[in-house]
Amino acid sequence: MTERVLRRVLLLGLLVLTLVLSSLTRSYAPALPGELAARIAPWFGWSYRVGQNLRGAVAALVDRRDLRAENRALREKANELEAENTRLKVQLRQLAAALRVKAEQAPQVVAVAPVVGEDPSGLYRRLFLGVGSHQGLRVGMPVTSAEGLVGVITEVTPNTAVVRTILDPESRVGVRLMDAPGRGIASGQPPGKLRVEFSVEAKIKPGDWVLSGSLQGLFPAGIRVGQVEEVLPHPPGALRQEAVVKPAVSLSLLEEVVVLRPL
């Protein structure tokens, strides 16, 4: 027998006993002979007090059950409000990031576009946007986010678009060092890095930030591309050196991007 069933049986028994004792005190006490009534009057008084106490106990149990149900409802409502508050915070953070990009790069901004999918094959790092030519998007438009450079639009339909990201093996981005002279070309290196080729004279070290340059006029200059993680060794006499760069943007976490006018 479960605890809930036992509680209900106890509650019913207390209620029946209360009714019986109360009826006895009201119906039979006045009809008894005087001497007998005097002898058992204390017992009737005791039974009456017991009945009153039992009534109070039953009422307390009912109130406690109602209070538990109310507390449970309040907890559920609080959880719902907390989830809603978290969702609104995420949306506010996304909106603030999009507005920050628009403020920094206006009037080049064409649209703030939702990311609706990613290339499932994993071979080509491409994103799918939920807007297209009806919203002003065109092939060749750069795509950015608050964190940095994302890629370029390569396909457009009336209501969708495809972005070839900078992590795609076919991507090429002209870059430069933020705090030192040096220009190079970045290309995607699976699964999630960039390989950047610089002149051997460039002074590169881990931690350096790499910004977009102006290769073929595809991307605006000065947008963050990534941070150098490792400078690869090169043989004596080499004219070029390579570095492994961690991208500034986490593509798998993107929910919105900003599309810019082509240069």
N, C-alpha and C positions, 0 to 999 in steps of 0.2 A: 504494500500500500504506500503510495507516495506521500510526501509531506503535504502536498496541496489537499489530497483527499482527507488525511488526518485532521488538518486544520478545519476543513468544512464540517466533518463529523463532530469535532469538539464544539464548534460554533453552534451547530444545531442542538446538541445536547444541552449546552448552557442556556440556550433560548427556551427549550422545553421546560427545564428545571425552574427557570425564572418564572415562567407563566404558572406552573403548578404551585410554587410557593406563594406567589402573589395571590392566587385564587383562594388558597387555604387561609391566608391571613385575613382576607376580606369576608369569606363566606361562613367559616366555621367558628371563629373565635367568639363572636357575640352569642351564639346559640348554646354554648357550654354552661353547665351548672356553675354557680358562683365559686364553690371551693375548688373544683377542678380547674375552672378558668384561672383562679388565682395561682394555682400550682404551675400550670403550663403557660401562663402569660409570658414569662421570660423566654420560653422556647419560641413562642410565636413572634416575640419581638426580635429574637435572634434570627428566625427564619426570614422575617421581613427585611432585616438589615442585609442578610445574605442575598436575598432577592435583589435588593437595590444595588449591592456590590456587583452581582452578576450582570445586572442590566448595564452598569457602567463598564464592566469588562467587555461585554458584547459590543457596546457602542464604541469602545476604544479600538477593538479589533476591526470593526467596520471602518472607522476613521483611518486606522493605520493602513488598511488595504487601499482605501481611496487615495491616501497620501502617496503610497508607493506608485500607484497608477499615474498620479499627477506628476510625480518626480520623473517617472519613465518618459512620459510625454514631453516634459520640459527638456530632458536630456536629448531626446530625439530632435526636438526643435533646435536646440543649441548646436547639435552636430550639423544640421542642415544649414544653419546660418553661418557656421564656421566654414563649411565647404563653399558656400556662395561667396563669402568674404575672400577666400583664397582665390577663387576664379576671377573675381573682380580685380584683385591685386595683380594677377598675371596679365589681364587685359590692359590695366592701367600702365604697367611696366612696358608692355609691347607698344602701346600707343605713344608713350613718352619717348621710347627709342625711335619710333618712326618719325615723330615730330622733330626730334633732335637731328636726324639725318636730313629731313626736309629743310630745316633751318640752316644747316651747314652747307648744303649743296644746292639750295634753290638759286636761280630759277630752273636748274637742270632737271628737277624732279618731274617725271611724267605721271607716275602712279605709285601708290602703296599696294602691293599685290600679295594675296594670300598664297602660301605654299600648300598645295593640295596633294602632293605626292613626290616620290623619289624613284629613280630608276631601280627596279627590283633586282636587276641582274648583278649589280655591284661592279660590273666591268667598266661602266661609264658613269661617272658621278654627275648626274643630271637631275634637275628639279623640274617639277611641273607646277605651273602657276594657274590660279583660278580666274585670270583675266586674259584678254587677248586684244585683237585688233579693234574691236568695238570700244575698248577703253583706251585706245591710242598706242598700244604696244606695237613695235616693229622689230624685225630682225636686225641685230647689230647693236641693240641698246644695252648699255652696261647695267649690271644689277649689283646693288650693295645692301649692306645692313648697318646697324649702328656699330657693330664690331669691326667691320671691314669689308673688303671686296669679296663678292660672291661669284660673279661670272658674267656671261653675256648671253643674250637671247639669240637662239639659233633657229627656232621654229615658232610660227604663230598661226593660230586659227582664230575665228571670230571671238571665242570666249576662253581660250586657253593659250598657254605659251610654254616653251621648253627652254630651260637655262642650262647651258654647258658651264659647269662650275670650274673654278680654277684648279680643282683636284682631278678633273678629267685628264686622262693621259694625252688627249689631243689638244688640251688647252696650252696656250702660250701667252705669258703676261710679261710685258716689259717692266722691270723693277729697278729700284735704287735703294741704297742704304739710307737710313734716316739721319744718322749722326756722322757719316764719313763719306768721302767720295767713293763712287763705285756704282756702275750700272750693270745689269745683267738680264737674264731671261729665266722665268720660272715656269715649270711644267709640272703637271700632276704626277705623283709617284704613289701608286697603290700601296697600302690600302687607304691612307689618309694623310699623307705628307706632301710636301712640295720639294722638288729638287731645283736649286737655283744655280745657274752657271754665271760666274763673274770672271773678270780679268784677273790674272794671277797677281797683279799689283794691288788689287783692292784689299784693304785691311779689314778682314771679317773675323768676328769672334762670336762664340755662343752668347745669346742674349740680345744681339743686335736686332733692331726692328727693320723689316723690309717693307717699302712702300711701292705703290704702283708708279710706273714711269709713263711713257707715252708711245709704246711700241705700236706702230701702224695706226695710231690714233684711236684705238678701241676703248681705252679706259682713261678717265681723268687722272691726272697726276696727284700724288700725295695721299692716296687712300691706303690704309693698312692692309698688307697682304699676309704677313705672318712674322714669326720670330725665329731667329736662327737657333737650332738645337745642336748642330754638329757641323764642323768644317771638315770635309773629307781630305785625306792626304793626297798629294799629287806628285808625280815623278819630277825629278830635276829637269829643267828645261821646258816644262809644260807652259803653255800660253794661257790656259784657263784653269780655274779651280771651281769646285762644286761644294755646296752647302745644303744640308737637310734643314728644311724650314717647317715649323708647325704653323698651320693656317690660323689666322686670327678669328675666323668664323667657324663655329661648330655647325656644320651643315645639317646634321640629324636633328638639331634642336630648333632649327629655323621654322617659324610659323608665318612670318611676313617678311617681305623684302621691299626694297625701294628701287624702282626702275628709273634710270636717268636718260636724258636725251643723248644721242650719239654725238661724238665730237665732230 
